[in-house]
């Protein structure tokens, strides 16, 4: 690793505009970034993937490898990535800094506390919760109906015991007892606002619009009604500055913000992405999970709100993951199985169709190559993808760093020269129910959207209250196009059931919770935390 001042200098950033956190990471001054003029020809490259499997796809690894490879071929490139959440790090998924020779570093710092951004977001969220309960305790001048409180506390950990709790027990001095609950930090509306706001002023204004509860006459109570948004902005003012780090090959990278894609919109901050496009000719970014979740929200929420438009898209897959989608057992996915591979390609095919025909983005399929991949499997996959009219590239960046993704870099540069005009899944003026129906039909291959009368009433209330122009953020399992995580491949004709509807007035989208997805995940039977340790002065078991 090079000192962070040297990485900043590569981008033309003087050390006076950096706030170092140690030797290898730094915040970059918002005032400086705002002073920069956008580059007319800067290209944004979106990296997405097939539906995730336990076999892994390597989306972040490919993002990092591509960024390094673009610099190998002489291009001015940098990365814009999400920050990892401690929930997956200590749970099942592990970290999110890439892997092998395609990593952002310092990996341990990025995957753990980093620069404290998530802690600041949790504090801002929980300050609002405390001010809300305090207002009720001291007379409730706003007439808040304690049965209609909509704001939860958060913690950056998978802790199922906190999903549904009772607070304010212990007597009069502790407030009014009521049912409450926790979400994970990355599901907080503060996180979504943090990643969609364009300035501190915009951040403050959006947080003031948060609906925290309802009065007895069903009038919404806003964070601004509690005079909370000013103090919340103070907590977040330093965190809102993008974090500058580097890859193992010293490619500059912004790592900033991190909403989940299955329960939020799944993209790094708009501030980091737009700033990167002022500093480099090619900016490689990613959206969470598969192209049905992260990429859809990247287009329909982040791009719609920010004006950003990707010039090219990389769809990441592995042969072993495709075999798993084709019905292969997880224990046998390293064995040659042409039948399972051919059956699983339908998942890849559906994602290709969505990116090319619905989002209208030029794309290349990147196969994250493993030593267990056989020549016959590669030949079959190549013929199938080429028959779709799409270029396919084998990449070995995990083992070989940027040199292993040179072919991918050349393909991406070629794609960026093609004319394209990104299209949204649904228009702004569609109703909320029409929007989720279009997502379900066009992206998920579903035949219908269902909801009980209570949910339909809530959707109608939001529509009539002036929120109908908001985008829809679908919260569902990442493992399938359907809401059933066990349905692999590309199921069709299934139903999407809306279980719950949440208003995110500050983030300016409507969350529709479908299936059994949790906004506070639980830990698996054997969590990753059991393998993480500190031995002989080194962190081990973190991946």
Phi, psi and omega in degrees: 000143174265152174306144187298334177296325178291322177295318176299319180297327177301331180264001182083015180267118177288152184299335179294342180262005179251140172246095187292142169246081188084203186270339194235012175210150183203152167275146178251132184304128177295321180300319178294313182298323179293334183282346183283147177269131179301141176280130184297324187252016178294134184252134177257126181246123179263128174253125178225190188207172170290176178298128185300149176226166175298343179286338180084147181242329178083042182293311180293321177302318178292321177302313180293315180299321179294317178301315177296318182294323178299323177286328177299322181271012172092013180267151177274101189227153170210173184248155171223106188237165174278157171274142177287151173264144179292340178303301177293325181302315181265358182261258187240322189283330186087197184281185182217052180244015185087196182197166181059229179267013177237076183229152164269144186225156006283120187302315182298317180297313183298320183281344182253246188275338179053237180254013176085012182300314184293326176296319179296319179296318177298318180296317179297316178301312186282336171298316179299318178297318180294318179295325178296309180294326179294320178299317179296318182298322184265040170110341175056056182298334180277355180067038181294132175277111185295348175277350185235041174277129187251000186255126179254159171278166182223157172211143184272065181201146173283112185214088186299335181294343183261001182301312181227116184223174172243131181247167175069029173282163174107004175121175187302321184294345182261007178098193182263119180301138178201162176284138181215193178182168178245145164251166171283150186308318185290351175262356181293144174296332176300319178299315180297316178298315179306321184271349179251342181292148183257349180198170177296325178294318177294320177302312181297315181298317180296318180295328176295336181274355181301130175272112185263337183192182176228146176283175182295337176268013179071013174291133180291139175256123185261161175300326178294331176295333178267002183054040185265334192292333178293311179294325178297321178295321178300318178298325188264356189300321179281320180299331185290346176282132182298149178266127178259126174224201183212166173268177176299337179258017174069021172288129180296146181213132166269127175237108192205122179079157182192060175290140175297152180268340178274338179235003175211203187264353162072027181229152174292177188291147174299321180301315180294316182293312181294325178292319178300324181286350171272344188252344185215156180282330179232125179241121180257124180230171180224161174236145190294147175056213186279174182289350176277339181250281185302313183293321178298317180287326174304315181286306190281340179248297186295311181292320180300319185279328190258342185086359177292146177218122177288142177270339182204160180227139175249122178258114186266139176210161169236151179297321181291326177291322178295324176296323177296319177295336178273006175105359180292145176289146183302328182287343185245011187288347176273356177268146179299130181207086184294328180295313179294321179299312181297322179292326183280345181296342179300329178294313177300317183298319179294319178294321176301314181298319180296313183294314186282315190264335180258307179281338177063046179246131174300137185221159172230141176269124179249119178267114177287104194281134176243154181296339180281349179292129181265162180299321181295320180293317179298317180297316179297312182297318180299316181295321180292317181290318179296330176293338176280353182081025184237141178285142178234138183229136172269131182235141182236038184295330179302319182269329190240008179063211183301326179298335180279355181235021181298316178300320178295318180299315178298320179296319180293317178300318178297317180297323182295341179272350179281140177291139178204155177223107184300137178241149180271160180289328182215155178278159179302322188275002173292152177288165180301319180291324177294323182296311181290330177293320177295319176298314182298316182286309189281323186261317185268345183074022181280157179264337183203160172242128181241156177195146178283174186297325180296316180292318179296323177296318179296318178298318180295320178298316180294321178298314183285341181272004175097012180258008185295338181278353180291148170293165178253133177247106184276125175259111181208173178300144177273348191275353184209155171294336179269188175264005177256110184300339183278348181275102181274184177071228181222073181298147177231164176073011181273170179256142173253111181262126177273113183272329185203151178233130180236134176272124171247082188290329179284318176287341179066047167210165180250122178273125175247111183275121184239139180071209187258017181298142183250137173273357166228095182293165174251166177278149176286174181302319176240090183290155178303332182303331182290342181260353182269135183206171176238107187231129178051042177078010182231145173281128178236157176084357179271127183223000000 
